[in-house]
């Protein structure tokens, strides 16, 4: 079983490249919109990703993002 797991891991990680973001890098983050019938807004038609700038790191996998245009701040976790 151990050998099978190692073989699968090797195939899965074959073209994986390490990614280490830096402060002030631009990243794409998911947006979670809610539909508003009164305003005629359908969330399924809204863009799913939006541009953010990394403001600071609170841990190796958690960082603070700032929206490029509205300047709103939010926490985000990277999937490592």
N, C-alpha and C positions, 0 to 999 in steps of 0.2 A: 504494500500500500504506500509506503514511504517513497519508493522509487517511482510509482505512478504519479504521486503528487508532485515530485520534483520534475518529472517530464512535462506534466501539464503546466507547471509554473514557468518552465523554460520556454515553452511555446507561447504562453500568454505574454511574457515579458520580453519577447524577442525584439520588438521594435519600440519598446517603451524608452523614453528619454527623460532624464531627471529635469524637473522644472523648479527653479528657485526664484520666486518673484522678489523684487526689490521695492523699496519705498518709492513712490511716484510712478510706478509702472501702471499702464492702463490694462484693465481686465474686463471681461464680460461676466456679469452676474445675472442670475435668473430673477425675474420679476413675477410676483404673484398678485395678479389683478383680480378684483371682484366685479362682477357684472352689476350694472345699475340701469334698470329698466326706465326709471324716471328721466335719466340723462341720455338714454339711447346708446348705452355703451355695452358692448358684448366682449367679455374677457377672452373668449376663444379666438377673437380676431386681433387682439392686442399683441404687440411684440413680446416675446418671451425673455429676451436678453436685453440688457442695457449697459452702457459703458460706465465704468467706475475707475477711480484712481485709488491706489493703495496709499493710505494715510500713515498707518503705523501697524506694527505687529504687537499683539498682546501675548502671543505664545508662538511656537513654531508652526502651528496649524490654524490659528485664529488671527484674523487681521481686521482692521477697521477700514472700511471703504467710504469714499466720498464721491457722490454723483458728479458727473462732469458739468452738467448745466445747472441743476437745482441746488447743488452743494449740500444735499441731505446726507447724513452720516448713518452707516449701519455696520453691524458686525457680520462677518462671514467666516465660514469654516471651509478649508480646502480639503478635498478628498485625496489623501495620500495613500 
